[in-house]
């Protein structure tokens, strides 16, 4: 296992570098928009703060775009590269898990599906049409499963991450069994489970661990305006 954070960022070039810069600019722009909106609606000194009103549809979509772009930016931060392939990112799935857990299935699955499209644009590895659908559209969209655990980001992240891992495990066992044989695995399911467990599984554990931190929980509550 090799630490890759800075070497990966330094190696960005061409369309990948352009996408990273655009995503970063969009994220900062959306963040500034949210901060300005909050300052504008902050009550003056001496005036009691009114009860928090529910976010409207436009505000929810802005938070969705903010979460999506942050997830996409974080996906470029590869913490570790494994010797047999695959990487571990800097909790890139966590913004999607949190958004889904706070805003429900419609918004959560929409954001997760949009994230799958960004992953395809970022660079898809395709050996078969069904593998492509499983590894990208199905696996990443299953991150929206976190929406079934309202405001419980750690549990939602654990179940959603496991769901994504299982979808990729099925794909790996069927379409990448030759890679398993080359590494000495006689059973493609064992190889695929280990491969995805050491990549998506570890990624998921990192997301759960960070989401369980009390300061992070308070940050989510404040950001998404939960009493």
N, C-alpha and C positions, 0 to 999 in steps of 0.2 A: 504494500500500500504506500503510495507516494503523495505527499502534500503538494497540491497543485494550484492553490488559490492565485498567487501572484503570477506564476508562469502562464496560467491559462489566460488571464487578463492581458498579459503582455503579448500574447500570441494572436490576439484578435486583429483581423484585417479584413479588407474588402466589405462585402455586404454584411458580414457578421458584426464588424465594428460599427458600421452605419446603423444597424438595427439596435445595437446596445446604446449608442449615443441618443438615438431618437427616443427609445424607451426611457432613458434617464431624464431627458428633457421633458417628456410628457409627464412622467411621475412628479418631477419638481414643479411643473406648472399646475398640475391637479392639487398637489399638496399646498401650494401657495393660494390657490382658489379656496380650498377648504379653510385655511387659516384666516384669510381675509373675510370670509363669510361669517366665521365664528366671532371675529373681532367686531364686525359690523353689528352683529346681533347681541353683543355682550351688554348687559344692563349697566347704566351709569352708576358711579359710586353712590352709595346710600340708598339705592333702590333695590328692593328685594328681587332676587332672581326668580323669574316665573318658572312654573313647572315645565319640564322638558316636553316639547311637543314631538309626536312621532315624525320621523323623517318622511318626506313626500317621495314620490316615485323618482323625480329628477335627482334628488339628493342621494337616494339609494343607488342610482346608476352611476353617479359621480364617485361614490365610495367603491362601487364595483370596479370602475375603471382604474381607480387608485390602487386597489388591491391587485388587480390584474397586472398592471404595469410594474408594481413592486415585485410581484412573483416572477415576472419575466426577467427583470433586472437581476434578481437574486439567482436565477437559474444559470447565469453566466459565471457565478462565483462557485467554482468547483473546489471543494475542500480536499478531496482525495480522489486519486485515480487507482483503480484496482488492477492487479497484474493480468487478470484474464478478461479485462474490459469492464466498462461501467464506471460511473463516478458518483460521488456523494456531494450534494450541493449545500449551500448555506441556507438551510430551511426555506427553500424556494416555494414549497407547497403551503407553508403556514398562512400567508395572506389569503389564499383561496379558502383554506379550511376555516379561518376566522370569519371571513365574509359570509360564507355559506351558513355557519352556525348562528350568526346574528340576523341574517335576513331571510332565511328559509329556502325551501327547495327550488322555487322558480328562479330566484336570483342566483342561488348557489350553483345549480346545475348549468345555468347559462354562462356564468363566469368560468366554470370548470371546462365547459365545451370551448369557450373562446380561448382558454389557455391551451387546449389541445391544438387548436388551429395555429397559435403562435409557435408551439413546439414543432409543428410541421414546417412552418416557414423558417424556423431557426435551423432546421436540418434534419430531415427524416431519413431513417435507415430502413429501406424497403426490400424485402426478398419475396414477398407474396402479398396480393391484395388483402387477404383475410388477416395476415400478420400486421399489415399496415393499419387496418381498422382496429384490431385488438390492442396493439401497442400504443396507439395515439388516441383515436376518437373514443374508444371504450375505456381504456385504462385511465386516461387523464380526466375524462368526464365523470368517472366514478369518484373523483375527489369531492364532487358535490354531495356525496353521501353524508358528509359532515353536517349538512343542513338538517338532518333528522335528529340532531342532538342540540337543541336550542341553547345557545350561550354557553355550552360546555365544550369549549374548543379542544381540550386535551382528549376527551373521549371521542369526539367527532373526528379529530385528526387520526387517532389510532384506528378507528373502524374504516374511515375513508382511505387511509394509506394502505391498510391491509387489503381493501377491495381492489385498489389499483395494482398492488403487488400480485394478487391472485390472477388478475386478468393478464398481466405480463408473464406470469409463470406458465399459464396455459399456452400462450403464444410461444414462449421460449422452448417448452417441451416438444411442441409440434414442429416448429419451423427452424429451431437452432440446435437440434439434437446432434448434428455433426460436430458442432463446436464442443459439445459436452464430451463426445467420444475422443476428440483430440486432446482433451485435458484429463482423460482417463476415467471419465464417468460412464459406467455401463448403462445406467438408468437416466434417460434424458429428463425425467421429472425431478429427480434428485438434483441434477446439475442446475436445472432452471430455478428450482426453489432456493438453492444456495446462492446462485447468481443474483436473483432478484431480492433475496433476503439481505444480502450484503450491500445492496445498492438502495433500492426503494425502501426496504425494511429499515435500514439504518437511517436513511433520510427521514422516515416517518418517526422513528424514536427520537431523533433530534427535535423534530417539530413538537412532539408531545412534551418533551422535557422543557422546552422553552415556553410553550403555552401554559404549562403548569406553574410557572413562576408567578408569584403574587403581583409583582410590578407589571408584568405583561398582561395579566388578567385585568388589572385596573386600567391599563392603557387601552385595551379593547373596549372596556365599558365606557370610558370617556370618549374615545374616538367615534364609537357608534351610538353615543348618546343614550346609554342604558342607565336607568336609575338604580 
